[in-house]
Structure formats: structure tokens, C-alpha cells
Amino acid sequence: MVQRYLILLAISGTPPRSDQTALEVPQLECRRAGIREWKDAWITVSEFNHDLAEVSFYYDPNAEVLGSFSKGFLAKIAAAFKPFLASPNARISRTE
């Protein structure tokens, strides 16, 4: 069986802690993503959940899609996240 790994970044309405690196989500991107009711939002890029798609408690492939971010904002997220991707301290395994 092929296993598909997920990398999940947290989106929160709570400001990041001082030991976290996060991007503030612009209001336009909140609307695009379907989180209009949030006054403020951040995507934490300094840590991520690592999970298996087939057994994930956090990912439901049948869930309704709320919205999506623009290509430009996704590029900003990817650039900010890239330095943390290889860091063993940033990875929180959900596969164990």
C-alpha cells in the first residue's frame, strides 16, 4: 500500500507565541480561504504536523472545502516555511 504523507500548517486566530514564526494572513486571503469571521489570522511556519493521509485524524478528504489562498500568498507561505521543513525540531509527528 502506498502511503501519502501530509504536512499540515496551523492556521489560528490567536497571535503566535514569541518562540514561533508565523505569517499574518491578510483579510483578503481570509475571505478567499473562507475564514471571513476571523478578525485576525496567522499561519505558523516554524512547526508543522506530519501525518499519514490514509489514517489521519486531522485530514478528511471528504470534508467540504471552505476556500483557498491565492497562488501569490501560497508562494509567501512556502518561502517562509522552507527553512523549517528540514528542521527536526519543527516536525510534530502524528504517525506514531
TORLOBA-162549 format. One record per residue: residue number from 1; residue in one letter; x, y, z of N, C-alpha, C, O in turn. Coordinates in pm, 1 decimal, m for minus. Example, Ala and Ser with C-alpha at 12.3 -4.5 7.8 and 13.67 -1.06 7.14 Angstrom:
2
[kemi 1,'a',[1319.0,m569.0,780.0],[1230.0,m450.0,780.0],[1320.0,m330.0,780.0],[1423.6,m331.9,846.5]]
[kemi 2,'s',[1285.0,m225.0,708.0],[1367.0,m106.0,714.0],[1290.0,3.0,787.0],[1340.9,113.8,803.9]]
END
This chain:
96
[kemi 1,'m',[83.6,m118.1,0.0],[0.0,0.0,0.0],[88.5,125.0,0.0],[183.4,134.9,77.8]]
[kemi 2,'v',[56.7,218.5,m86.7],[130.8,344.0,m93.6],[85.1,433.9,20.5],[m34.7,451.1,43.2]]
[kemi 3,'q',[179.8,490.1,90.9],[146.8,582.1,198.9],[172.4,724.5,151.4],[277.3,755.1,94.9]]
[kemi 4,'r',[74.5,810.3,175.6],[87.4,950.4,138.8],[103.6,1031.7,266.1],[20.1,1026.6,356.4]]
[kemi 5,'y',[211.9,1105.9,271.3],[241.6,1187.0,388.5],[184.7,1327.1,372.1],[184.2,1383.5,262.7]]
[kemi 6,'l',[137.2,1381.2,482.2],[82.9,1516.1,484.9],[171.4,1605.2,569.1],[227.2,1562.1,670.1]]
[kemi 7,'i',[183.7,1727.9,527.6],[245.4,1832.6,608.6],[135.9,1935.2,632.0],[85.3,1996.1,537.8]]
[kemi 8,'l',[99.7,1953.8,758.3],[m11.7,2040.9,794.3],[39.9,2159.1,875.2],[103.5,2141.6,979.1]]
[kemi 9,'l',[11.9,2279.4,826.5],[47.7,2402.0,898.4],[m76.5,2454.1,969.7],[m186.4,2451.3,914.4]]
[kemi 10,'a',[m58.5,2500.8,1090.9],[m171.0,2551.6,1169.7],[m210.5,2691.3,1126.2],[m125.3,2777.0,1103.0]]
[kemi 11,'i',[m341.7,2713.4,1115.4],[m398.0,2846.0,1094.4],[m474.7,2878.4,1221.6],[m560.2,2801.2,1265.0]]
[kemi 12,'s',[m443.8,2992.1,1280.7],[m501.6,3025.5,1410.7],[m550.0,3169.5,1415.3],[m497.4,3256.7,1346.0]]
[kemi 13,'g',[m649.5,3192.5,1496.7],[m695.9,3327.9,1522.5],[m625.3,3389.8,1641.5],[m653.1,3503.7,1679.1]]
[kemi 14,'t',[m533.8,3314.2,1700.5],[m456.6,3359.8,1815.6],[m316.6,3399.4,1770.0],[m253.8,3324.1,1695.6]]
[kemi 15,'p',[m266.2,3513.9,1811.9],[m130.4,3553.9,1771.7],[m26.9,3448.7,1812.7],[m45.0,3379.3,1912.8]]
[kemi 16,'p',[80.9,3437.2,1735.6],[184.5,3338.6,1767.7],[257.2,3373.6,1897.9],[265.7,3489.5,1938.3]]
[kemi 17,'r',[308.8,3268.5,1961.3],[393.2,3288.6,2080.0],[526.2,3348.7,2035.4],[558.8,3348.1,1916.6]]
[kemi 18,'s',[600.9,3399.2,2129.1],[729.5,3463.4,2097.0],[830.5,3364.9,2037.8],[922.3,3406.1,1966.8]]
[kemi 19,'d',[814.6,3234.7,2066.4],[908.4,3134.7,2014.3],[861.3,3073.6,1881.2],[921.1,2977.4,1833.0]]
[kemi 20,'q',[755.6,3128.4,1822.3],[703.7,3077.4,1695.4],[723.1,3180.9,1584.7],[726.0,3301.6,1608.7]]
[kemi 21,'t',[736.2,3129.3,1463.4],[739.2,3214.9,1345.6],[609.2,3192.8,1270.4],[573.5,3079.3,1238.7]]
[kemi 22,'a',[539.1,3300.6,1242.0],[410.3,3289.7,1174.0],[391.7,3406.0,1078.0],[449.4,3513.3,1095.5]]
[kemi 23,'l',[309.8,3382.4,976.3],[271.8,3487.1,882.2],[131.4,3533.4,917.0],[42.5,3451.6,940.6]]
[kemi 24,'e',[111.6,3663.8,920.1],[m23.3,3714.3,938.1],[m97.1,3700.2,804.7],[m42.9,3732.0,698.8]]
[kemi 25,'v',[m219.4,3652.8,811.3],[m299.5,3632.3,691.5],[m375.9,3761.4,662.2],[m454.9,3806.1,745.3]]
[kemi 26,'p',[m353.4,3821.7,545.7],[m427.6,3943.1,510.2],[m578.4,3915.2,503.0],[m619.6,3802.6,475.3]]
[kemi 27,'q',[m659.2,4016.9,527.8],[m804.5,3999.9,527.3],[m856.2,3946.1,393.7],[m948.3,3864.4,392.0]]
[kemi 28,'l',[m798.9,3990.3,282.9],[m841.5,3938.7,152.6],[m820.7,3787.8,144.6],[m906.3,3715.5,93.7]]
[kemi 29,'e',[m706.6,3740.5,195.0],[m677.6,3597.0,193.2],[m768.8,3521.2,290.2],[m806.4,3407.2,262.9]]
[kemi 30,'c',[m804.6,3582.7,402.3],[m901.9,3520.3,494.2],[m1034.0,3498.1,422.0],[m1094.7,3391.6,433.6]]
[kemi 31,'r',[m1077.9,3598.3,348.0],[m1203.6,3584.7,273.7],[m1192.0,3475.3,168.6],[m1282.8,3393.6,153.0]]
[kemi 32,'r',[m1080.7,3473.8,97.0],[m1060.2,3369.0,m4.6],[m1060.6,3229.2,57.0],[m1110.4,3133.8,m2.8]]
[kemi 33,'a',[m1004.8,3218.9,176.8],[m992.3,3088.7,243.7],[m1120.3,3046.6,315.4],[m1129.9,2934.7,365.7]]
[kemi 34,'g',[m1217.9,3136.2,319.8],[m1343.2,3101.3,384.1],[m1343.1,3119.8,534.5],[m1425.5,3061.3,604.8]]
[kemi 35,'i',[m1250.9,3201.2,584.4],[m1246.7,3228.6,729.3],[m1275.8,3377.3,751.9],[m1202.2,3446.9,821.9]]
[kemi 36,'r',[m1382.8,3423.0,691.9],[m1423.5,3563.6,697.7],[m1453.0,3611.0,839.0],[m1430.7,3727.4,872.4]]
[kemi 37,'e',[m1503.2,3519.9,922.1],[m1544.1,3560.0,1056.9],[m1426.1,3588.4,1149.8],[m1444.8,3643.1,1258.4]]
[kemi 38,'w',[m1306.6,3552.1,1108.4],[m1189.1,3577.5,1190.3],[m1143.4,3721.3,1170.0],[m1126.3,3766.6,1056.8]]
[kemi 39,'k',[m1124.1,3791.6,1278.8],[m1073.4,3929.0,1269.2],[m926.3,3927.3,1227.2],[m884.2,4006.4,1142.7]]
[kemi 40,'d',[m849.8,3837.7,1286.2],[m707.2,3821.4,1255.6],[m677.8,3672.6,1241.2],[m745.7,3588.8,1300.5]]
[kemi 41,'a',[m576.0,3640.8,1161.8],[m535.8,3501.1,1144.2],[m386.4,3494.0,1116.4],[m328.2,3583.9,1055.8]]
[kemi 42,'w',[m325.9,3385.1,1161.9],[m182.8,3360.2,1140.7],[m162.9,3216.1,1097.6],[m237.0,3126.8,1138.5]]
[kemi 43,'i',[m61.8,3194.5,1014.3],[m18.4,3060.2,976.7],[118.2,3039.6,1038.6],[213.4,3111.0,1006.8]]
[kemi 44,'t',[127.4,2942.0,1127.0],[255.0,2911.4,1191.8],[340.9,2830.7,1095.7],[299.4,2724.7,1048.8]]
[kemi 45,'v',[461.2,2880.8,1066.1],[550.7,2812.4,972.0],[670.6,2748.9,1041.6],[745.3,2673.8,978.9]]
[kemi 46,'s',[690.0,2777.4,1168.6],[806.9,2725.0,1239.8],[783.4,2586.8,1299.5],[874.5,2528.1,1357.8]]
[kemi 47,'e',[662.9,2534.9,1285.4],[634.7,2397.4,1327.4],[521.9,2344.5,1240.0],[439.4,2420.4,1189.3]]
[kemi 48,'f',[520.3,2212.5,1223.6],[418.0,2153.6,1138.5],[385.8,2013.0,1185.7],[468.2,1945.5,1247.5]]
[kemi 49,'n',[264.0,1970.6,1155.1],[223.1,1833.8,1183.2],[257.4,1747.1,1063.0],[234.5,1785.5,948.3]]
[kemi 50,'h',[312.7,1629.5,1091.1],[347.6,1533.3,987.2],[257.2,1412.2,1010.2],[256.5,1354.5,1118.9]]
[kemi 51,'d',[181.3,1374.1,907.9],[78.4,1272.4,926.7],[67.3,1184.5,802.8],[120.9,1217.7,697.1]]
[kemi 52,'l',[m1.3,1074.2,816.2],[m32.0,985.6,704.1],[m175.7,1010.9,659.8],[m267.9,1006.0,741.3]]
[kemi 53,'a',[m194.6,1037.6,532.2],[m326.7,1072.7,480.9],[m430.0,964.0,506.9],[m543.5,993.5,544.1]]
[kemi 54,'e',[m391.5,840.0,487.9],[m486.5,728.8,496.2],[m540.9,703.8,637.0],[m648.2,645.3,651.5]]
[kemi 55,'v',[m469.7,746.5,739.7],[m513.4,720.3,877.5],[m520.2,848.0,961.2],[m528.9,841.7,1083.9]]
[kemi 56,'s',[m516.4,960.6,896.7],[m510.8,1087.2,967.7],[m640.7,1119.4,1040.9],[m750.0,1103.9,986.4]]
[kemi 57,'f',[m627.0,1163.5,1162.7],[m738.7,1214.2,1241.2],[m768.8,1358.2,1201.7],[m880.0,1406.6,1223.1]]
[kemi 58,'y',[m669.7,1427.3,1143.9],[m678.3,1570.4,1114.9],[m721.7,1602.3,972.1],[m763.2,1714.6,943.7]]
[kemi 59,'y',[m712.6,1505.7,883.5],[m742.5,1529.6,741.8],[m858.8,1441.8,697.9],[m854.6,1319.9,714.7]]
[kemi 60,'d',[m961.3,1502.5,642.4],[m1075.4,1429.8,589.0],[m1089.3,1466.4,441.5],[m1129.9,1578.1,409.4]]
[kemi 61,'p',[m1056.3,1374.0,351.3],[m1062.2,1405.9,209.2],[m1203.8,1435.6,160.4],[m1221.5,1490.8,51.8]]
[kemi 62,'n',[m1304.6,1399.5,239.9],[m1443.6,1422.2,201.4],[m1502.9,1548.2,263.7],[m1620.3,1578.7,242.4]]
[kemi 63,'a',[m1423.7,1620.4,339.4],[m1472.7,1741.9,404.5],[m1499.1,1850.9,301.1],[m1434.6,1856.6,196.3]]
[kemi 64,'e',[m1594.0,1935.9,332.6],[m1626.1,2048.1,244.8],[m1509.1,2146.7,242.4],[m1454.7,2181.1,347.3]]
[kemi 65,'v',[m1471.2,2191.2,125.3],[m1364.2,2289.2,110.2],[m1421.6,2427.5,140.4],[m1520.7,2469.2,80.5]]
[kemi 66,'l',[m1358.5,2497.3,233.2],[m1405.5,2630.9,270.0],[m1364.3,2735.3,168.3],[m1440.5,2827.2,138.3]]
[kemi 67,'g',[m1244.0,2721.5,115.2],[m1188.3,2817.8,21.4],[m1042.6,2785.1,m1.1],[m997.5,2675.0,30.5]]
[kemi 68,'s',[m968.3,2880.4,m55.8],[m825.9,2857.9,m80.2],[m752.6,2991.9,m83.7],[m811.7,3097.3,m107.1]]
[kemi 69,'f',[m623.0,2983.9,m59.8],[m538.8,3102.4,m68.7],[m497.3,3124.7,m213.7],[m500.2,3032.3,m294.9]]
[kemi 70,'s',[m458.9,3247.4,m245.2],[m411.2,3279.5,m379.9],[m273.9,3217.2,m402.3],[m203.9,3182.7,m307.2]]
[kemi 71,'k',[m236.5,3203.4,m529.0],[m103.5,3149.4,m562.8],[7.0,3235.7,m503.0],[106.5,3183.8,m452.3]]
[kemi 72,'g',[m10.7,3366.7,m509.1],[90.6,3456.8,m455.6],[110.3,3440.3,m306.0],[223.5,3439.3,m257.7]]
[kemi 73,'f',[m0.1,3427.3,m232.0],[12.3,3409.1,m87.3],[68.4,3271.3,m54.9],[146.3,3257.4,39.4]]
[kemi 74,'l',[30.3,3169.4,m131.4],[88.3,3035.7,m110.1],[239.5,3037.5,m131.8],[313.0,2968.0,m61.6]]
[kemi 75,'a',[286.1,3116.2,m228.3],[430.3,3128.2,m251.8],[499.4,3192.3,m131.0],[609.8,3152.1,m94.2]]
[kemi 76,'k',[435.0,3291.5,m69.7],[491.1,3354.2,51.3],[496.9,3254.4,166.2],[595.0,3250.0,240.4]]
[kemi 77,'i',[391.9,3174.5,180.7],[390.0,3072.4,285.9],[503.3,2972.6,261.8],[577.8,2939.3,354.0]]
[kemi 78,'a',[516.0,2925.4,138.5],[620.7,2827.2,105.6],[759.6,2882.7,133.4],[844.7,2812.2,187.5]]
[kemi 79,'a',[783.2,3007.1,97.3],[915.0,3068.0,120.1],[944.7,3082.2,269.5],[1057.7,3059.8,312.9]]
[kemi 80,'a',[844.8,3118.7,346.6],[864.3,3133.5,491.5],[880.4,2997.8,559.4],[952.3,2986.0,658.6]]
[kemi 81,'f',[813.6,2895.5,506.1],[816.4,2761.9,565.8],[942.7,2683.2,529.0],[988.2,2599.8,607.3]]
[kemi 82,'k',[998.3,2708.5,413.2],[1111.9,2630.6,360.9],[1226.6,2612.3,460.9],[1275.7,2500.2,474.1]]
[kemi 83,'p',[1271.6,2715.7,531.4],[1382.8,2694.3,625.8],[1349.7,2599.2,740.5],[1440.0,2540.8,800.3]]
[kemi 84,'f',[1222.5,2583.2,771.2],[1182.3,2498.9,883.9],[1152.2,2355.4,842.7],[1145.8,2266.8,928.0]]
[kemi 85,'l',[1134.0,2331.4,714.4],[1093.9,2199.7,665.3],[1192.6,2089.9,704.1],[1150.6,1979.8,739.7]]
[kemi 86,'a',[1320.9,2117.2,697.9],[1422.0,2017.1,729.3],[1458.1,2012.5,877.7],[1535.7,1926.6,919.6]]
[kemi 87,'s',[1403.8,2101.9,955.8],[1437.2,2107.9,1098.1],[1364.7,1999.3,1176.8],[1241.7,1995.0,1177.1]]
[kemi 88,'p',[1439.1,1912.3,1243.2],[1373.1,1808.2,1322.8],[1291.6,1865.4,1439.0],[1198.0,1801.3,1486.7]]
[kemi 89,'n',[1326.6,1984.2,1483.9],[1252.3,2045.4,1594.3],[1117.4,2101.6,1550.0],[1029.1,2122.1,1633.3]]
[kemi 90,'a',[1100.4,2126.6,1421.4],[976.5,2183.3,1370.6],[870.2,2076.2,1344.2],[751.0,2106.4,1339.8]]
[kemi 91,'r',[913.0,1954.1,1326.9],[822.4,1844.4,1289.8],[756.7,1783.0,1413.6],[824.1,1742.4,1508.2]]
[kemi 92,'i',[624.1,1777.5,1410.4],[547.8,1711.8,1514.9],[481.3,1592.1,1449.0],[387.1,1607.6,1371.3]]
[kemi 93,'s',[530.4,1473.0,1479.9],[481.4,1353.0,1413.7],[345.1,1313.2,1468.5],[325.8,1304.6,1589.8]]
[kemi 94,'r',[252.2,1289.5,1379.1],[118.9,1239.2,1413.8],[102.3,1096.5,1365.1],[m8.4,1042.8,1365.1]]
[kemi 95,'t',[214.3,1034.1,1322.7],[208.1,898.3,1266.8],[238.6,791.0,1371.3],[231.5,671.9,1341.0]]
[kemi 96,'e',[271.8,830.9,1491.5],[311.0,733.0,1594.3],[201.8,711.9,1695.2],[218.1,633.0,1788.2]]
END
